[in-house]
Amino acid sequence: MTVTALFAGLPGRAVVIENVGVWQVSWMQTTDSTSYSKNFTAAEQTAIKNSLLTWDNLIGDTPVRQVQLQLGWSALGAGVLGQSSNPLLGNYTTAYTFTELTWREAYSFSPSSYGYNSDAAITFGTGISWYTGSGSPGGGEIDLASVALHEIGHTLGFTSSYNNATDKWSNVGITTWDSYLRDVNGNQPLANSTGTPGNFAAINSTNPVTFVGVNATAVNSGINPGVFTSTGTGYMGGSSLVHVNYPSDPMYYATYYGAVNRTPSALDLAILKDLGWTIVPEPAMAMLLLVSGTLLLRSRQRRPPETGH
């Protein structure tokens, strides 16, 4: 059940708030901020709501309140389909996204207490030929529901506190996702550090990184799943260390024209179980959805702001 309301803001502004399952969605309009360059159509809203409810139906945890999600449209740059902004709150050992704290950890707080308007914000790129239906996109179209599913995955924990500028993980803490990362030499992330027991390997395609969660490894035929690091050009902000390294997976760093990935893979669900989520049903062996198309377009996650507590 969804309930829609219109809340008046500053003169000339109005934010449309809609409850979609566990989510409280703010559909940002061009009148809300100069950051937003387009309003949502009904078809776009339906495609995104389907992805929100897909995650909702697969997670058995009960949030302490509704998860506040801000959505909008903006020009993100050539080939960038979407980006997710997820503030982190940590205890100087472990850092969590606001969504993880609210939904999985049942930690009661208000984003405004830390200077934020929502638990997470997702921005979709304009200038893209978006497909919003339930069938198959054309050869020159990108499926909006698939990109929304991907970006929501980042709010659920596919994220890192690594800062490439300092080559360190945040002093606020490492994310639960980070805690399962291992480089080719067995080094792992550590808060306010370059890694332990040694420096986490240089981030490029010749130094593979894996995810060592028990559930993810079991679903992946006993092999630690690969984590995307680079295409060979060094660290890629918003892409490196926050995606799995399988092109057919919904949580890969890129997608293609005509691709459809509207359901998380068995690997994605197993990773979330390793992160501490209750998954309904239990992750099981399953084939990953195939993608096809002709042009690679990046889907990235914006590095989150951080705050301690």
BALOBA-1460 file (C-alpha; in Angstrom, 3 decimals):
// residues 309
<rec num="1" residu="m" x="0.000" y="0.000" z="0.000"/>
<rec num="2" residu="t" x="1.303" y="3.452" z="-0.841"/>
<rec num="3" residu="v" x="0.102" y="6.792" z="0.428"/>
<rec num="4" residu="t" x="0.960" y="9.991" z="-1.393"/>
<rec num="5" residu="a" x="1.065" y="13.437" z="0.179"/>
<rec num="6" residu="l" x="2.271" y="16.838" z="-0.892"/>
<rec num="7" residu="f" x="4.296" y="18.776" z="1.656"/>
<rec num="8" residu="a" x="4.841" y="22.487" z="1.249"/>
<rec num="9" residu="g" x="8.405" y="23.713" z="1.672"/>
<rec num="10" residu="l" x="9.858" y="27.128" z="0.984"/>
<rec num="11" residu="p" x="7.819" y="29.494" z="-1.225"/>
<rec num="12" residu="g" x="7.569" y="28.023" z="-4.712"/>
<rec num="13" residu="r" x="8.768" y="24.595" z="-3.563"/>
<rec num="14" residu="a" x="6.971" y="21.321" z="-2.919"/>
<rec num="15" residu="v" x="8.398" y="17.887" z="-2.220"/>
<rec num="16" residu="v" x="6.239" y="14.890" z="-3.100"/>
<rec num="17" residu="i" x="6.533" y="12.276" z="-0.340"/>
<rec num="18" residu="e" x="5.305" y="8.738" z="-0.975"/>
<rec num="19" residu="n" x="5.425" y="5.690" z="1.277"/>
<rec num="20" residu="v" x="6.505" y="2.604" z="-0.671"/>
<rec num="21" residu="g" x="6.809" y="-0.414" z="1.618"/>
<rec num="22" residu="v" x="9.545" y="0.351" z="4.173"/>
<rec num="23" residu="w" x="10.661" y="3.372" z="2.146"/>
<rec num="24" residu="q" x="9.588" y="6.973" z="2.532"/>
<rec num="25" residu="v" x="10.423" y="8.380" z="-0.880"/>
<rec num="26" residu="s" x="10.957" y="12.053" z="-1.653"/>
<rec num="27" residu="w" x="10.473" y="12.560" z="-5.391"/>
<rec num="28" residu="m" x="12.556" y="15.707" z="-5.876"/>
<rec num="29" residu="q" x="11.325" y="18.284" z="-8.388"/>
<rec num="30" residu="t" x="13.105" y="20.943" z="-10.382"/>
<rec num="31" residu="t" x="11.541" y="23.538" z="-8.066"/>
<rec num="32" residu="d" x="13.154" y="21.925" z="-5.010"/>
<rec num="33" residu="s" x="16.758" y="22.653" z="-5.944"/>
<rec num="34" residu="t" x="18.888" y="23.765" z="-8.866"/>
<rec num="35" residu="s" x="20.584" y="20.364" z="-8.488"/>
<rec num="36" residu="y" x="17.587" y="18.693" z="-10.125"/>
<rec num="37" residu="s" x="16.984" y="19.188" z="-13.816"/>
<rec num="38" residu="k" x="13.888" y="17.070" z="-14.473"/>
<rec num="39" residu="n" x="10.700" y="15.903" z="-12.766"/>
<rec num="40" residu="f" x="9.637" y="12.261" z="-12.549"/>
<rec num="41" residu="t" x="6.967" y="10.901" z="-14.856"/>
<rec num="42" residu="a" x="4.419" y="8.410" z="-13.552"/>
<rec num="43" residu="a" x="6.067" y="5.629" z="-15.587"/>
<rec num="44" residu="e" x="9.484" y="6.412" z="-14.104"/>
<rec num="45" residu="q" x="8.062" y="6.370" z="-10.598"/>
<rec num="46" residu="t" x="6.410" y="3.007" z="-11.215"/>
<rec num="47" residu="a" x="9.652" y="1.447" z="-12.486"/>
<rec num="48" residu="i" x="11.598" y="2.676" z="-9.452"/>
<rec num="49" residu="k" x="8.873" y="1.675" z="-6.984"/>
<rec num="50" residu="n" x="8.955" y="-1.857" z="-8.403"/>
<rec num="51" residu="s" x="12.668" y="-2.041" z="-7.580"/>
<rec num="52" residu="l" x="12.134" y="-0.652" z="-4.086"/>
<rec num="53" residu="l" x="9.473" y="-3.284" z="-3.422"/>
<rec num="54" residu="t" x="11.667" y="-6.033" z="-4.869"/>
<rec num="55" residu="w" x="14.285" y="-5.366" z="-2.181"/>
<rec num="56" residu="d" x="11.565" y="-4.889" z="0.444"/>
<rec num="57" residu="n" x="10.070" y="-8.304" z="-0.297"/>
<rec num="58" residu="l" x="13.449" y="-10.060" z="-0.087"/>
<rec num="59" residu="i" x="14.485" y="-8.641" z="3.307"/>
<rec num="60" residu="g" x="12.966" y="-9.906" z="6.534"/>
<rec num="61" residu="d" x="14.354" y="-7.291" z="8.920"/>
<rec num="62" residu="t" x="11.977" y="-4.755" z="10.473"/>
<rec num="63" residu="p" x="13.118" y="-1.117" z="10.368"/>
<rec num="64" residu="v" x="12.825" y="1.062" z="13.457"/>
<rec num="65" residu="r" x="11.144" y="3.641" z="11.190"/>
<rec num="66" residu="q" x="10.683" y="4.105" z="7.466"/>
<rec num="67" residu="v" x="13.878" y="4.509" z="5.464"/>
<rec num="68" residu="q" x="14.009" y="8.044" z="4.102"/>
<rec num="69" residu="l" x="15.132" y="8.038" z="0.462"/>
<rec num="70" residu="q" x="15.594" y="11.105" z="-1.727"/>
<rec num="71" residu="l" x="15.381" y="10.594" z="-5.498"/>
<rec num="72" residu="g" x="16.082" y="13.035" z="-8.302"/>
<rec num="73" residu="w" x="17.328" y="13.646" z="-11.836"/>
<rec num="74" residu="s" x="20.501" y="15.491" z="-12.830"/>
<rec num="75" residu="a" x="23.184" y="15.595" z="-15.528"/>
<rec num="76" residu="l" x="25.819" y="13.219" z="-14.143"/>
<rec num="77" residu="g" x="28.340" y="13.193" z="-16.941"/>
<rec num="78" residu="a" x="28.966" y="11.073" z="-19.998"/>
<rec num="79" residu="g" x="27.973" y="7.453" z="-19.510"/>
<rec num="80" residu="v" x="26.976" y="7.785" z="-15.836"/>
<rec num="81" residu="l" x="23.547" y="6.285" z="-15.260"/>
<rec num="82" residu="g" x="23.085" y="6.814" z="-11.549"/>
<rec num="83" residu="q" x="24.812" y="7.540" z="-8.288"/>
<rec num="84" residu="s" x="24.003" y="6.792" z="-4.684"/>
<rec num="85" residu="s" x="25.005" y="8.983" z="-1.749"/>
<rec num="86" residu="n" x="25.100" y="7.177" z="1.594"/>
<rec num="87" residu="p" x="26.263" y="8.918" z="4.769"/>
<rec num="88" residu="l" x="28.165" y="6.661" z="7.162"/>
<rec num="89" residu="l" x="27.807" y="6.610" z="10.929"/>
<rec num="90" residu="g" x="30.432" y="4.680" z="12.848"/>
<rec num="91" residu="n" x="31.965" y="3.841" z="16.219"/>
<rec num="92" residu="y" x="35.557" y="4.201" z="14.936"/>
<rec num="93" residu="t" x="35.694" y="0.466" z="14.232"/>
<rec num="94" residu="t" x="32.648" y="-0.254" z="12.065"/>
<rec num="95" residu="a" x="30.744" y="2.228" z="9.906"/>
<rec num="96" residu="y" x="27.180" y="1.751" z="8.682"/>
<rec num="97" residu="t" x="25.047" y="3.432" z="6.066"/>
<rec num="98" residu="f" x="22.036" y="5.214" z="7.522"/>
<rec num="99" residu="t" x="19.856" y="2.638" z="5.751"/>
<rec num="100" residu="e" x="21.662" y="-0.257" z="7.431"/>
<rec num="101" residu="l" x="21.284" y="1.394" z="10.843"/>
<rec num="102" residu="t" x="17.591" y="2.159" z="10.406"/>
<rec num="103" residu="w" x="16.489" y="-1.070" z="8.760"/>
<rec num="104" residu="r" x="18.925" y="-3.832" z="9.721"/>
<rec num="105" residu="e" x="20.301" y="-2.622" z="13.056"/>
<rec num="106" residu="a" x="17.031" y="-0.989" z="14.259"/>
<rec num="107" residu="y" x="19.011" y="1.989" z="15.559"/>
<rec num="108" residu="s" x="16.740" y="4.935" z="16.256"/>
<rec num="109" residu="f" x="17.996" y="8.319" z="15.062"/>
<rec num="110" residu="s" x="17.070" y="11.121" z="12.694"/>
<rec num="111" residu="p" x="19.203" y="11.989" z="9.649"/>
<rec num="112" residu="s" x="18.683" y="15.664" z="10.480"/>
<rec num="113" residu="s" x="20.594" y="15.122" z="13.745"/>
<rec num="114" residu="y" x="23.694" y="14.650" z="11.598"/>
<rec num="115" residu="g" x="22.914" y="17.356" z="9.055"/>
<rec num="116" residu="y" x="21.216" y="15.229" z="6.364"/>
<rec num="117" residu="n" x="17.750" y="15.387" z="4.821"/>
<rec num="118" residu="s" x="17.434" y="11.640" z="4.269"/>
<rec num="119" residu="d" x="19.053" y="8.272" z="4.953"/>
<rec num="120" residu="a" x="20.182" y="8.000" z="1.340"/>
<rec num="121" residu="a" x="19.936" y="9.887" z="-1.937"/>
<rec num="122" residu="i" x="19.934" y="8.441" z="-5.445"/>
<rec num="123" residu="t" x="20.306" y="10.580" z="-8.542"/>
<rec num="124" residu="f" x="19.574" y="9.292" z="-12.040"/>
<rec num="125" residu="g" x="21.293" y="10.713" z="-15.088"/>
<rec num="126" residu="t" x="19.478" y="12.788" z="-17.676"/>
<rec num="127" residu="g" x="20.342" y="12.556" z="-21.348"/>
<rec num="128" residu="i" x="19.838" y="8.764" z="-21.284"/>
<rec num="129" residu="s" x="17.250" y="6.887" z="-23.351"/>
<rec num="130" residu="w" x="15.465" y="5.279" z="-20.384"/>
<rec num="131" residu="y" x="13.095" y="2.318" z="-20.653"/>
<rec num="132" residu="t" x="10.379" y="2.302" z="-17.974"/>
<rec num="133" residu="g" x="8.186" y="-0.636" z="-19.006"/>
<rec num="134" residu="s" x="8.011" y="-4.219" z="-17.757"/>
<rec num="135" residu="g" x="9.146" y="-5.841" z="-21.007"/>
<rec num="136" residu="s" x="12.494" y="-5.688" z="-22.776"/>
<rec num="137" residu="p" x="14.242" y="-2.384" z="-23.521"/>
<rec num="138" residu="g" x="15.262" y="-1.613" z="-27.059"/>
<rec num="139" residu="g" x="18.838" y="-1.825" z="-28.264"/>
<rec num="140" residu="g" x="19.459" y="1.852" z="-27.527"/>
<rec num="141" residu="e" x="17.658" y="1.974" z="-24.165"/>
<rec num="142" residu="i" x="18.698" y="1.543" z="-20.522"/>
<rec num="143" residu="d" x="16.303" y="-0.189" z="-18.152"/>
<rec num="144" residu="l" x="15.466" y="2.229" z="-15.324"/>
<rec num="145" residu="a" x="14.245" y="-0.462" z="-12.912"/>
<rec num="146" residu="s" x="17.557" y="-2.330" z="-13.255"/>
<rec num="147" residu="v" x="19.616" y="0.774" z="-12.502"/>
<rec num="148" residu="a" x="17.363" y="1.622" z="-9.542"/>
<rec num="149" residu="l" x="17.789" y="-1.907" z="-8.152"/>
<rec num="150" residu="h" x="21.576" y="-1.502" z="-8.422"/>
<rec num="151" residu="e" x="21.717" y="1.886" z="-6.702"/>
<rec num="152" residu="i" x="19.446" y="0.716" z="-3.883"/>
<rec num="153" residu="g" x="21.909" y="-2.147" z="-3.366"/>
<rec num="154" residu="h" x="24.543" y="0.406" z="-2.409"/>
<rec num="155" residu="t" x="22.303" y="1.896" z="0.271"/>
<rec num="156" residu="l" x="21.929" y="-1.629" z="1.718"/>
<rec num="157" residu="g" x="25.668" y="-1.985" z="2.232"/>
<rec num="158" residu="f" x="27.570" y="-2.424" z="-1.031"/>
<rec num="159" residu="t" x="29.777" y="0.482" z="0.006"/>
<rec num="160" residu="s" x="33.234" y="1.274" z="1.361"/>
<rec num="161" residu="s" x="34.811" y="3.887" z="3.620"/>
<rec num="162" residu="y" x="38.062" y="3.794" z="1.605"/>
<rec num="163" residu="n" x="39.458" y="7.202" z="0.609"/>
<rec num="164" residu="n" x="41.737" y="7.032" z="-2.406"/>
<rec num="165" residu="a" x="43.151" y="10.505" z="-1.708"/>
<rec num="166" residu="t" x="44.679" y="9.319" z="1.566"/>
<rec num="167" residu="d" x="44.924" y="5.612" z="0.660"/>
<rec num="168" residu="k" x="43.202" y="4.885" z="3.964"/>
<rec num="169" residu="w" x="39.901" y="3.662" z="5.300"/>
<rec num="170" residu="s" x="38.014" y="6.239" z="7.339"/>
<rec num="171" residu="n" x="38.740" y="6.775" z="11.021"/>
<rec num="172" residu="v" x="34.956" y="6.538" z="11.505"/>
<rec num="173" residu="g" x="35.293" y="2.825" z="10.743"/>
<rec num="174" residu="i" x="35.247" y="0.314" z="7.914"/>
<rec num="175" residu="t" x="31.919" y="-0.829" z="6.515"/>
<rec num="176" residu="t" x="30.697" y="-4.381" z="7.040"/>
<rec num="177" residu="w" x="31.314" y="-4.887" z="3.309"/>
<rec num="178" residu="d" x="34.921" y="-3.690" z="3.783"/>
<rec num="179" residu="s" x="35.457" y="-6.213" z="6.573"/>
<rec num="180" residu="y" x="35.075" y="-9.061" z="4.064"/>
<rec num="181" residu="l" x="37.529" y="-7.710" z="1.466"/>
<rec num="182" residu="r" x="40.919" y="-9.372" z="0.995"/>
<rec num="183" residu="d" x="43.661" y="-8.504" z="-1.470"/>
<rec num="184" residu="v" x="45.870" y="-11.005" z="-3.281"/>
<rec num="185" residu="n" x="48.218" y="-11.151" z="-0.255"/>
<rec num="186" residu="g" x="45.483" y="-11.610" z="2.345"/>
<rec num="187" residu="n" x="45.583" y="-8.022" z="3.607"/>
<rec num="188" residu="q" x="42.293" y="-6.501" z="4.710"/>
<rec num="189" residu="p" x="40.830" y="-3.056" z="5.480"/>
<rec num="190" residu="l" x="41.278" y="-1.480" z="8.910"/>
<rec num="191" residu="a" x="39.837" y="1.780" z="10.228"/>
<rec num="192" residu="n" x="42.154" y="4.802" z="9.873"/>
<rec num="193" residu="s" x="44.750" y="2.591" z="8.196"/>
<rec num="194" residu="t" x="46.074" y="1.449" z="4.838"/>
<rec num="195" residu="g" x="45.223" y="-2.128" z="5.800"/>
<rec num="196" residu="t" x="46.304" y="-5.024" z="7.989"/>
<rec num="197" residu="p" x="48.604" y="-6.911" z="8.391"/>
<rec num="198" residu="g" x="50.108" y="-5.042" z="5.427"/>
<rec num="199" residu="n" x="49.155" y="-2.306" z="2.986"/>
<rec num="200" residu="f" x="46.075" y="-3.290" z="0.981"/>
<rec num="201" residu="a" x="47.323" y="-3.919" z="-2.572"/>
<rec num="202" residu="a" x="47.356" y="-1.165" z="-5.162"/>
<rec num="203" residu="i" x="43.927" y="-0.994" z="-6.741"/>
<rec num="204" residu="n" x="44.252" y="-2.162" z="-10.305"/>
<rec num="205" residu="s" x="43.241" y="-5.103" z="-12.440"/>
<rec num="206" residu="t" x="46.443" y="-7.046" z="-11.702"/>
<rec num="207" residu="n" x="45.844" y="-7.185" z="-7.941"/>
<rec num="208" residu="p" x="42.560" y="-9.068" z="-7.487"/>
<rec num="209" residu="v" x="40.332" y="-8.420" z="-4.481"/>
<rec num="210" residu="t" x="37.856" y="-10.985" z="-3.189"/>
<rec num="211" residu="f" x="34.885" y="-11.050" z="-0.803"/>
<rec num="212" residu="v" x="35.332" y="-13.778" z="1.832"/>
<rec num="213" residu="g" x="31.841" y="-14.023" z="3.344"/>
<rec num="214" residu="v" x="30.792" y="-17.602" z="4.087"/>
<rec num="215" residu="n" x="27.383" y="-17.360" z="2.386"/>
<rec num="216" residu="a" x="28.706" y="-15.602" z="-0.719"/>
<rec num="217" residu="t" x="31.490" y="-18.160" z="-1.114"/>
<rec num="218" residu="a" x="29.045" y="-21.048" z="-0.730"/>
<rec num="219" residu="v" x="26.754" y="-19.691" z="-3.442"/>
<rec num="220" residu="n" x="29.793" y="-19.095" z="-5.673"/>
<rec num="221" residu="s" x="30.705" y="-22.803" z="-5.803"/>
<rec num="222" residu="g" x="33.131" y="-22.528" z="-2.878"/>
<rec num="223" residu="i" x="35.190" y="-19.762" z="-4.490"/>
<rec num="224" residu="n" x="35.529" y="-16.347" z="-2.857"/>
<rec num="225" residu="p" x="33.665" y="-13.959" z="-5.206"/>
<rec num="226" residu="g" x="35.673" y="-11.351" z="-7.058"/>
<rec num="227" residu="v" x="35.323" y="-7.632" z="-6.295"/>
<rec num="228" residu="f" x="35.666" y="-5.050" z="-9.051"/>
<rec num="229" residu="t" x="38.850" y="-3.005" z="-8.682"/>
<rec num="230" residu="s" x="39.665" y="-1.354" z="-12.008"/>
<rec num="231" residu="t" x="39.601" y="-1.636" z="-15.769"/>
<rec num="232" residu="g" x="43.389" y="-1.256" z="-15.659"/>
<rec num="233" residu="t" x="43.602" y="2.499" z="-15.225"/>
<rec num="234" residu="g" x="43.880" y="2.617" z="-11.433"/>
<rec num="235" residu="y" x="41.285" y="3.513" z="-8.840"/>
<rec num="236" residu="m" x="37.879" y="4.466" z="-10.264"/>
<rec num="237" residu="g" x="35.957" y="6.653" z="-7.831"/>
<rec num="238" residu="g" x="32.459" y="5.307" z="-7.197"/>
<rec num="239" residu="s" x="33.243" y="2.032" z="-8.965"/>
<rec num="240" residu="s" x="36.327" y="0.421" z="-7.393"/>
<rec num="241" residu="l" x="35.824" y="-1.789" z="-4.311"/>
<rec num="242" residu="v" x="32.020" y="-1.424" z="-4.124"/>
<rec num="243" residu="h" x="30.860" y="-3.867" z="-6.837"/>
<rec num="244" residu="v" x="31.171" y="-7.560" z="-7.593"/>
<rec num="245" residu="n" x="33.351" y="-8.432" z="-10.564"/>
<rec num="246" residu="y" x="30.869" y="-10.383" z="-12.686"/>
<rec num="247" residu="p" x="29.480" y="-8.577" z="-15.766"/>
<rec num="248" residu="s" x="26.204" y="-10.533" z="-15.628"/>
<rec num="249" residu="d" x="25.462" y="-9.537" z="-12.035"/>
<rec num="250" residu="p" x="23.093" y="-6.667" z="-11.123"/>
<rec num="251" residu="m" x="25.777" y="-5.303" z="-8.746"/>
<rec num="252" residu="y" x="28.507" y="-5.118" z="-11.400"/>
<rec num="253" residu="y" x="29.875" y="-1.622" z="-11.940"/>
<rec num="254" residu="a" x="28.429" y="-1.264" z="-15.439"/>
<rec num="255" residu="t" x="25.499" y="-2.276" z="-17.594"/>
<rec num="256" residu="y" x="24.650" y="-2.335" z="-21.292"/>
<rec num="257" residu="y" x="21.972" y="-1.069" z="-23.606"/>
<rec num="258" residu="g" x="19.116" y="-3.554" z="-23.646"/>
<rec num="259" residu="a" x="20.140" y="-5.275" z="-20.395"/>
<rec num="260" residu="v" x="17.535" y="-6.335" z="-17.833"/>
<rec num="261" residu="n" x="18.536" y="-7.049" z="-14.202"/>
<rec num="262" residu="r" x="15.442" y="-6.348" z="-12.107"/>
<rec num="263" residu="t" x="16.069" y="-9.032" z="-9.483"/>
<rec num="264" residu="p" x="19.141" y="-9.417" z="-7.223"/>
<rec num="265" residu="s" x="21.260" y="-12.458" z="-8.004"/>
<rec num="266" residu="a" x="21.763" y="-15.339" z="-5.570"/>
<rec num="267" residu="l" x="25.263" y="-13.940" z="-5.018"/>
<rec num="268" residu="d" x="23.940" y="-10.470" z="-4.156"/>
<rec num="269" residu="l" x="21.510" y="-11.936" z="-1.623"/>
<rec num="270" residu="a" x="24.216" y="-14.146" z="-0.101"/>
<rec num="271" residu="i" x="26.466" y="-11.101" z="0.294"/>
<rec num="272" residu="l" x="23.671" y="-9.232" z="2.055"/>
<rec num="273" residu="k" x="23.231" y="-12.200" z="4.378"/>
<rec num="274" residu="d" x="26.953" y="-12.023" z="5.171"/>
<rec num="275" residu="l" x="26.487" y="-8.317" z="5.915"/>
<rec num="276" residu="g" x="23.875" y="-9.256" z="8.521"/>
<rec num="277" residu="w" x="20.591" y="-8.945" z="6.632"/>
<rec num="278" residu="t" x="17.765" y="-11.457" z="7.028"/>
<rec num="279" residu="i" x="17.020" y="-12.708" z="3.519"/>
<rec num="280" residu="v" x="13.654" y="-14.207" z="2.560"/>
<rec num="281" residu="p" x="13.911" y="-16.779" z="1.122"/>
<rec num="282" residu="e" x="17.382" y="-18.051" z="1.959"/>
<rec num="283" residu="p" x="20.009" y="-17.505" z="-0.795"/>
<rec num="284" residu="a" x="20.281" y="-20.566" z="-3.006"/>
<rec num="285" residu="m" x="22.179" y="-21.636" z="-6.059"/>
<rec num="286" residu="a" x="20.718" y="-19.880" z="-9.081"/>
<rec num="287" residu="m" x="21.771" y="-18.740" z="-12.500"/>
<rec num="288" residu="l" x="22.708" y="-15.090" z="-12.804"/>
<rec num="289" residu="l" x="20.673" y="-13.004" z="-15.230"/>
<rec num="290" residu="l" x="22.411" y="-12.405" z="-18.527"/>
<rec num="291" residu="v" x="22.981" y="-8.960" z="-19.968"/>
<rec num="292" residu="s" x="23.379" y="-8.068" z="-23.587"/>
<rec num="293" residu="g" x="23.909" y="-5.008" z="-25.689"/>
<rec num="294" residu="t" x="26.472" y="-3.057" z="-27.577"/>
<rec num="295" residu="l" x="27.569" y="-0.085" z="-25.491"/>
<rec num="296" residu="l" x="28.980" y="-0.116" z="-21.979"/>
<rec num="297" residu="l" x="27.641" y="2.589" z="-19.680"/>
<rec num="298" residu="r" x="28.980" y="3.034" z="-16.174"/>
<rec num="299" residu="s" x="26.707" y="3.005" z="-13.159"/>
<rec num="300" residu="r" x="28.536" y="4.486" z="-10.220"/>
<rec num="301" residu="q" x="28.206" y="5.165" z="-6.522"/>
<rec num="302" residu="r" x="29.249" y="8.524" z="-5.131"/>
<rec num="303" residu="r" x="31.671" y="8.239" z="-2.217"/>
<rec num="304" residu="p" x="29.632" y="8.854" z="0.940"/>
<rec num="305" residu="p" x="30.132" y="11.607" z="3.476"/>
<rec num="306" residu="e" x="31.209" y="10.351" z="6.908"/>
<rec num="307" residu="t" x="30.377" y="11.204" z="10.477"/>
<rec num="308" residu="g" x="31.319" y="9.742" z="13.826"/>
<rec num="309" residu="h" x="29.242" y="9.245" z="16.913"/>
